[in-house]
Amino acid sequence: MNWSGIILGAAAFLLIGVFHPIVIKAEYYFGKECWWIFTIVGVAFCAASLLVENIVFASVLGVAGFSCFWSINELFHQEKRVKKGWFPSNPKRKKD
């Protein structure tokens, strides 16, 4: 049996689930200005995926990298959700 597809699907599912609260917390504490951190981490994950010989692990690293890139988009959407009142704003952070 080949478990690669199941492993990759489960990893993608878990990574998406992990990145959702990361984006919420990042926007809460740092605002959308932390987008460049997601870019650097995403590029690092994608570069690492090119260097790994194991296809499943390389795929998981690629999914993690592109999840970071998608999180950049979500940071900007999260800011709009906060402005609409759907999520709390950080009272300690300077308002934009």
C-alpha positions in Angstrom: 0.0 0.0 0.0 1.1 3.5 -0.7 0.4 5.9 2.2 2.0 9.0 0.6 -1.3 10.5 -0.5 -2.9 10.0 2.9 0.1 11.4 4.7 0.3 14.4 2.5 -3.4 15.1 2.8 -3.3 14.8 6.6 -0.3 17.1 6.7 -2.0 19.7 4.5 -5.1 19.5 6.7 -3.1 20.0 9.9 -0.9 22.8 8.4 -4.0 24.7 7.3 -5.5 24.2 10.8 -2.3 25.4 12.4 -1.9 28.5 10.2 -5.4 29.8 10.9 -4.7 30.7 14.6 -1.2 31.8 13.7 -2.6 34.5 11.4 -5.1 35.6 13.9 -2.5 36.0 16.7 0.0 37.6 14.3 -2.5 40.2 13.3 -3.5 40.8 16.9 0.0 41.3 18.2 1.8 42.8 15.2 -0.7 43.9 12.6 -0.4 43.3 8.9 3.2 44.7 9.0 4.5 41.2 9.9 3.7 39.9 6.4 7.4 39.9 5.5 8.1 37.2 8.2 5.6 34.9 6.4 7.4 35.6 3.2 10.8 34.7 4.6 9.6 31.6 6.3 7.6 30.6 3.1 10.7 31.0 0.9 12.8 29.0 3.5 10.2 26.1 3.5 10.1 26.1 -0.3 13.9 26.1 -0.6 14.1 23.3 1.9 11.6 21.3 -0.1 14.0 21.5 -3.1 16.8 20.0 -1.1 15.0 17.1 0.6 15.1 13.8 -1.2 12.1 12.2 0.4 9.1 13.1 -1.8 6.6 13.1 1.0 8.7 15.3 3.3 9.5 17.6 0.4 5.8 17.9 -0.4 4.9 18.7 3.2 7.6 21.4 3.2 6.2 22.8 0.0 2.7 22.8 1.4 4.0 24.6 4.5 5.8 27.2 2.3 2.7 28.0 0.3 0.6 28.0 3.5 2.9 30.8 4.6 2.3 32.7 1.3 -1.4 32.3 1.7 -1.2 33.6 5.2 0.1 36.9 3.9 -3.2 37.3 2.1 -5.1 36.2 5.2 -3.3 38.8 7.3 -4.8 41.6 5.2 -8.2 40.0 5.3 -7.9 39.5 9.1 -7.3 43.2 9.5 -10.6 43.9 7.6 -12.4 41.3 9.8 -11.1 43.1 12.9 -12.3 46.5 11.6 -15.7 44.9 11.0 -15.7 43.8 14.7 -15.7 40.1 13.9 -12.4 39.7 15.9 -11.1 41.7 18.8 -8.5 44.4 18.2 -5.4 44.7 20.4 -5.9 47.7 22.7 -2.1 47.8 23.4 -1.2 48.2 19.7 -1.1 51.6 18.2 -4.1 52.1 15.9 -3.5 52.5 12.1 
